[in-house]
């Protein structure tokens, strides 16, 4: 037993200096803990120090809810100064974006063809929408290729809005399918409104 213990101690002692030694390929450490090497030099040579432009802050509605004041719906020109917001759930990806002006939320979605936009349920009205007809000549059915939905986000609200797109079916029969569903609620106990694009 003592022999095994002695052999183990010798082996560990022999390995310890090898582990502690720095590999020959390692670059010398830069002063003040900065990274060294060709990559570090290339990054340091960038005009902004390699960090890139600061990403714009996007408002999170649950954390920064709108003020309780009730204001009129923004005019078209006012949306140019609207701030982008992040929704609680967002399946729209690059096809949709959300912006906010006061307590009014606008969701813009681009899609192959907009067939129907309908409110499935709401505790309060005031939904407003318009269709993008600019590119409708590219759609064989002549339907809009984008939609903007605008509604207020206020405490006590609940609403569900469905956006359907046109689809070609068997023997060129026209059909519709759900492209997106916008849901919004702000109930007792919620820190802020919960808006989803599903």
C-alpha positions in Angstrom: 0.0 0.0 0.0 2.9 2.4 0.9 4.5 1.5 -2.4 1.4 2.5 -4.4 1.0 5.7 -2.4 4.6 6.6 -3.0 4.2 6.0 -6.8 1.1 8.1 -6.9 2.9 11.0 -5.1 5.8 10.8 -7.5 3.5 10.9 -10.5 1.6 13.9 -9.2 4.8 15.7 -8.4 6.1 15.1 -11.9 2.8 16.3 -13.5 2.4 19.4 -11.4 5.3 21.4 -13.0 4.1 20.4 -16.5 0.6 21.7 -15.7 1.9 24.9 -14.2 4.2 25.6 -17.1 2.7 27.9 -19.8 2.4 26.3 -23.2 5.0 27.6 -25.6 2.2 28.7 -28.1 0.6 31.0 -25.5 1.1 34.7 -26.1 2.5 36.8 -23.3 -0.1 38.5 -21.2 -0.8 42.1 -22.1 -0.4 44.8 -19.4 -3.4 45.6 -17.2 -5.0 42.3 -18.1 -5.8 43.3 -21.7 -6.0 40.6 -24.4 -2.9 40.3 -26.6 -2.2 38.9 -30.0 -3.2 39.7 -33.6 -6.9 39.5 -33.0 -6.7 41.9 -30.0 -4.5 44.3 -32.1 -7.1 44.2 -35.0 -10.0 44.9 -32.6 -8.1 47.7 -30.9 -7.4 49.3 -34.3 -11.2 49.6 -35.0 -12.5 53.2 -34.7 -14.8 52.3 -31.8 -12.4 50.0 -30.0 -14.2 46.9 -31.4 -17.3 47.3 -29.3 -19.5 48.3 -32.3 -22.3 50.9 -32.3 -24.4 50.8 -29.2 -27.6 48.9 -29.9 -30.7 51.2 -29.5 -32.6 50.5 -26.3 -36.0 48.9 -27.0 -38.8 49.6 -24.6 -40.3 46.6 -22.8 -44.0 47.2 -22.2 -44.2 45.1 -19.1 -41.4 47.0 -17.4 -42.3 50.5 -18.8 -46.0 50.7 -19.2 -47.6 53.8 -20.8 -49.0 56.6 -18.7 -52.7 56.4 -17.7 -53.7 59.5 -19.6 -56.2 58.9 -22.5 -55.0 60.7 -25.6 -56.4 60.8 -29.1 -55.0 58.4 -31.8 -51.8 59.7 -33.3 -51.8 61.3 -36.7 -49.9 59.5 -39.5 -46.9 62.0 -39.2 -46.6 61.3 -35.5 -45.5 57.7 -36.0 -42.2 58.9 -37.5 -41.1 59.7 -33.9 -42.6 56.6 -32.3 -40.3 54.4 -30.2 -39.8 50.7 -30.9 -41.1 48.3 -28.3 -40.5 44.6 -27.6 -43.5 42.5 -27.2 -43.9 39.8 -24.5 -44.2 37.1 -27.2 -43.2 37.8 -30.8 -43.5 35.2 -33.6 -43.5 37.9 -36.3 -39.8 38.1 -36.5 -38.5 40.3 -39.3 -42.0 40.4 -40.9 -43.5 42.6 -38.2 -42.4 45.5 -36.0 -44.1 47.3 -33.1 -43.9 50.9 -32.2 -45.5 53.1 -29.5 -46.6 56.7 -29.4 -48.0 57.7 -26.0 -50.4 54.8 -25.0 -51.0 53.9 -28.7 -49.4 50.8 -30.1 -48.8 50.2 -33.8 -48.0 46.8 -35.2 -46.9 46.7 -38.9 -46.7 43.3 -40.7 -45.6 42.6 -44.2 -47.0 39.4 -45.8 -47.7 37.9 -49.2 -51.4 38.9 -49.2 -53.7 40.2 -46.6 -57.2 38.7 -46.9 -59.0 39.7 -43.6 -58.2 41.6 -40.4 -60.8 41.1 -37.7 -61.2 41.6 -34.0 -62.1 38.4 -32.3 -62.8 39.9 -28.9 -62.1 43.1 -27.0 -63.1 44.8 -23.8 -62.7 48.1 -25.4 -62.8 49.2 -29.1 -60.8 51.9 -30.9 -58.8 49.5 -33.1 -57.8 51.1 -36.3 -56.0 49.7 -39.3 -54.9 50.3 -42.8 -53.6 48.1 -45.6 -50.5 48.5 -47.7 -51.7 48.6 -51.3 -48.4 49.9 -52.8 -47.2 46.5 -53.8 -50.6 44.9 -54.5 -49.8 44.7 -58.3 -47.2 42.0 -57.4 -49.9 39.9 -55.8 -51.9 37.9 -58.4 -55.1 38.4 -56.4 -54.5 42.2 -56.1 -54.6 42.0 -52.3 -52.6 44.2 -49.9 -49.2 43.0 -49.0 -49.0 44.6 -45.6 -51.2 45.8 -42.7 -50.8 48.2 -39.9 -52.9 47.7 -36.8 -53.2 50.6 -34.2 -54.9 50.4 -30.8 -54.6 51.9 -27.4 -52.9 50.0 -24.5 -54.7 50.9 -21.3 -55.2 49.4 -17.9 -58.2 47.0 -18.0 -57.9 46.2 -21.7 -58.3 42.8 -23.3 -58.3 42.2 -27.1 -57.5 39.7 -29.7 -57.0 40.7 -33.4 -56.5 38.1 -36.2 -54.8 38.8 -39.5 -55.5 36.2 -42.2 -53.7 35.8 -45.5 -55.0 34.4 -48.7 -53.8 31.0 -49.9 -54.1 29.1 -53.1 -55.7 25.7 -52.7 -56.6 22.7 -54.8 -57.5 23.7 -58.4 -56.7 27.4 -57.7 -59.4 27.7 -55.1 -58.9 30.6 -52.8 -58.6 30.0 -49.1 -57.5 31.9 -46.1 -55.3 31.0 -43.2 -54.2 32.8 -40.0 -51.0 34.6 -40.5 -50.7 36.4 -37.1 -52.8 36.9 -34.0 -52.2 40.0 -31.8 -53.3 39.7 -28.2 -53.2 42.4 -25.6 -54.2 42.4 -21.9 -53.5 44.6 -18.9 -55.3 43.2 -15.9 -55.2 43.6 -12.1 -52.0 42.2 -10.8 -50.1 42.8 -14.0 -47.0 45.0 -13.7 -47.7 46.3 -17.3 -49.5 45.3 -20.4 -48.8 41.9 -22.0 -48.9 42.1 -25.8 -48.1 39.1 -28.0 -47.8 38.5 -31.7 -48.5 34.9 -32.3 
